[in-house]
């Protein structure tokens, strides 16, 4: 079965599931405003979980270049949009990534693509942070990787404790970033407004 046919079957199954959900919450799925909602919601969920079909390591490998640069490379303020696996509600914010090359650099756009590939899955922020770190470390084999993710979680803001101003920060480090001086430099760089 081709991927396109499989996606159409998946879309149809999701549409039926969303129609059932609308009925279960007391709505009339046939009323004018909701007639196309199951289809739209199914397409949205397919998009929001498209990371399952992507290989983040392959994204990095597609733009790896030999280079003798051995200082810190930082890409900060990468937008993150994901779905909490516990409530299927969004969490969103920013990721900041640094690595110290060890013979290879990567095209800068590939780091945000790796973030998206992992974020477009049902997630928890802690695992997302580690997956980004581990993928960069195992693929580029740099002297170290640093990842900090800062997100707001609608599962805490819209329901539960309902704390609208809370932000969750997670971090993960390897290699040279386990040293306090290197980690401090990274934190300083992502905290500053150089641009």
Secondary structure as GFF3:
##gff-version 3
##sequence-region A 1 195
A	DSSP	alpha_helix	3	24	.	.	.	ID=ss1
A	DSSP	three_ten_helix	32	34	.	.	.	ID=ss2
A	DSSP	alpha_helix	37	48	.	.	.	ID=ss3
A	DSSP	three_ten_helix	50	53	.	.	.	ID=ss4
A	DSSP	alpha_helix	56	61	.	.	.	ID=ss5
A	DSSP	beta_strand	64	66	.	.	.	ID=ss6
A	DSSP	beta_strand	72	84	.	.	.	ID=ss7
A	DSSP	beta_strand	90	100	.	.	.	ID=ss8
A	DSSP	beta_strand	104	106	.	.	.	ID=ss9
A	DSSP	alpha_helix	108	119	.	.	.	ID=ss10
A	DSSP	beta_strand	122	123	.	.	.	ID=ss11
A	DSSP	alpha_helix	125	140	.	.	.	ID=ss12
A	DSSP	beta_strand	144	153	.	.	.	ID=ss13
A	DSSP	alpha_helix	154	157	.	.	.	ID=ss14
A	DSSP	beta_strand	168	173	.	.	.	ID=ss15
A	DSSP	three_ten_helix	175	178	.	.	.	ID=ss16
A	DSSP	alpha_helix	180	191	.	.	.	ID=ss17
###
